[in-house]
Amino acid sequence: MRTTVPLVDLEPGFVVHVAETSATVVGSVWLRQDGFVWSEHLLQGAGLGGQWLSVEDDEGQLTVRLWTPRPDLTVQVTQPDGRWMRVDGRRWTRREKGEAEYLTEGRTPYGPSGRCEYADYRHKDDRLSFERFGTLPWDVSTGRALPAAAVRAFREGDDAPRS
């Protein structure tokens, strides 16, 4: 029998099932800014591999996004300056900018802990995110919201769908 786990409890080794696709969480990053905590989870598996799943619980309101790394954009945009920018032929408006402390577990490129700068932009329902962990170059990703109910998570070995 499959026992689902709350998305806020994701960590490396869990299996995530989105629509008909499954992936294993191989690395997790927990970020904290002024008491607010959110997480990002690196996925490995056919269909979702290399993408990140972010989970935010803002006073009971769960926001889940699937992020696709966009290394091609780091050439176009070296850093997130300004209140808006044009990327992929669309105008993106900055929604948030700040710094957070982070801790990692599993396989991530960021080291065990440190500080992360970020800037998030919005175009309609899509997101464009810039994150810089420590002194590493900016990571750029595009993201789309997923209904929390459409994402299920299982402990590996709990008869979870294979990734």
C-alpha positions as CSV (number, residue, x, y, z in Angstrom):
1,M,0.0,0.0,0.0
2,R,1.3,3.4,-1.0
3,T,1.6,5.9,1.8
4,T,1.8,9.5,0.5
5,V,3.9,12.0,2.5
6,P,3.2,15.7,2.7
7,L,5.1,17.7,0.1
8,V,6.6,19.9,2.9
9,D,8.4,16.7,4.1
10,L,10.2,15.9,0.9
11,E,13.9,15.0,1.1
12,P,16.4,13.0,-0.9
13,G,15.3,9.4,-1.6
14,F,11.6,10.3,-1.9
15,V,9.8,9.5,-5.1
16,V,7.6,12.3,-6.6
17,H,4.8,11.5,-9.0
18,V,3.4,14.2,-11.3
19,A,0.7,13.2,-13.8
20,E,2.1,10.0,-15.3
21,T,5.7,10.7,-14.6
22,S,7.8,9.8,-11.6
23,A,11.2,11.0,-10.4
24,T,13.4,10.5,-7.4
25,V,14.5,13.4,-5.2
26,V,18.4,13.3,-5.3
27,G,19.1,16.5,-3.5
28,S,17.3,19.1,-1.4
29,V,17.9,22.7,-0.5
30,W,16.1,24.4,2.4
31,L,16.0,28.2,2.4
32,R,15.2,30.5,5.2
33,Q,14.6,34.3,5.1
34,D,13.2,36.2,8.1
35,G,11.5,33.1,9.5
36,F,10.0,32.0,6.2
37,V,11.2,28.6,5.0
38,W,10.8,27.0,1.6
39,S,12.4,24.0,-0.2
40,E,13.7,23.1,-3.6
41,H,14.3,19.5,-4.6
42,L,16.4,18.2,-7.5
43,L,14.7,15.4,-9.5
44,Q,16.2,12.5,-11.3
45,G,14.3,10.2,-13.7
46,A,12.8,10.0,-17.1
47,G,10.7,13.0,-18.0
48,L,11.5,15.1,-14.9
49,G,15.2,14.6,-14.6
50,G,17.3,17.7,-14.0
51,Q,14.3,19.8,-13.0
52,W,13.7,21.2,-9.5
53,L,10.4,21.1,-7.5
54,S,9.9,23.9,-5.1
55,V,7.5,23.8,-2.2
56,E,6.3,26.8,-0.2
57,D,3.9,26.7,2.7
58,D,2.8,30.2,3.4
59,E,0.4,30.0,6.4
60,G,-1.3,26.9,5.0
61,Q,-1.3,28.0,1.4
62,L,0.9,25.4,-0.5
63,T,2.6,26.6,-3.6
64,V,4.3,24.0,-5.8
65,R,6.3,24.8,-8.9
66,L,8.3,22.8,-11.4
67,W,11.5,24.6,-12.5
68,T,13.5,24.0,-15.6
69,P,17.1,25.1,-15.5
70,R,17.9,27.6,-18.3
71,P,21.7,27.7,-18.6
72,D,21.2,29.3,-22.1
73,L,19.9,32.4,-20.4
74,T,23.0,33.0,-18.3
75,V,24.7,34.2,-21.5
76,Q,21.9,36.7,-22.3
77,V,21.4,37.9,-18.7
78,T,24.4,38.0,-16.5
79,Q,22.6,39.2,-13.4
80,P,19.0,40.2,-12.5
81,D,19.0,43.9,-12.6
82,G,16.0,46.2,-12.8
83,R,12.3,45.9,-12.1
84,W,11.7,44.2,-15.4
85,M,13.6,42.5,-18.2
86,R,12.9,41.0,-21.6
87,V,13.6,37.3,-21.9
88,D,12.3,34.8,-24.5
89,G,10.5,37.6,-26.2
90,R,8.4,38.4,-23.1
91,R,8.5,41.2,-20.6
92,W,9.1,39.8,-17.1
93,T,8.4,42.0,-14.0
94,R,10.3,41.5,-10.8
95,R,8.2,40.1,-8.0
96,E,10.8,39.5,-5.3
97,K,14.5,40.0,-4.6
98,G,16.4,39.1,-1.5
99,E,18.9,36.9,0.4
100,A,18.3,33.7,2.3
101,E,20.3,31.2,4.3
102,Y,20.4,27.7,3.0
103,L,21.2,24.1,4.0
104,T,21.4,21.2,1.6
105,E,21.2,17.4,1.8
106,G,21.9,14.8,-0.9
107,R,23.3,15.7,-4.3
108,T,23.3,19.4,-5.1
109,P,26.0,21.7,-6.6
110,Y,25.9,24.2,-3.7
111,G,27.8,22.9,-0.8
112,P,26.3,22.1,2.6
113,S,25.2,25.6,3.7
114,G,25.6,29.3,3.0
115,R,23.8,32.3,1.7
116,C,21.8,32.5,-1.5
117,E,20.8,35.7,-3.4
118,Y,17.6,35.4,-5.5
119,A,15.4,37.5,-7.8
120,D,12.1,36.2,-9.1
121,Y,10.3,37.6,-12.1
122,R,6.8,37.0,-13.4
123,H,5.1,36.9,-16.8
124,K,1.4,36.0,-16.4
125,D,1.5,32.5,-14.6
126,D,5.1,31.8,-15.6
127,R,8.1,32.5,-13.4
128,L,11.8,33.4,-14.1
129,S,14.1,32.8,-11.2
130,F,17.7,33.8,-10.6
131,E,19.6,32.2,-7.7
132,R,23.2,32.6,-6.7
133,F,24.5,30.2,-4.0
134,G,27.6,31.7,-2.3
135,T,30.1,32.8,-4.9
136,L,28.8,30.5,-7.7
137,P,27.4,32.1,-10.9
138,W,23.7,32.8,-11.2
139,D,21.4,29.8,-11.9
140,V,18.5,30.8,-14.1
141,S,15.3,28.7,-14.3
142,T,11.8,29.1,-15.7
143,G,9.0,27.7,-13.6
144,R,5.3,26.8,-13.8
145,A,2.8,26.2,-11.0
146,L,1.5,22.8,-10.3
147,P,-1.7,22.1,-8.3
148,A,-0.5,20.6,-5.0
149,A,-3.1,17.9,-5.4
150,A,-1.5,16.8,-8.7
151,V,1.8,16.1,-7.0
152,R,2.2,13.0,-4.8
153,A,5.2,11.9,-2.9
154,F,6.2,8.5,-1.5
155,R,9.0,7.1,0.5
156,E,11.2,5.0,-1.7
157,G,10.3,1.4,-1.2
158,D,6.7,2.1,-0.1
159,D,5.4,0.6,-3.4
160,A,6.1,4.0,-4.9
161,P,5.8,4.4,-8.7
162,R,9.2,3.8,-10.3
163,S,11.2,6.8,-11.5
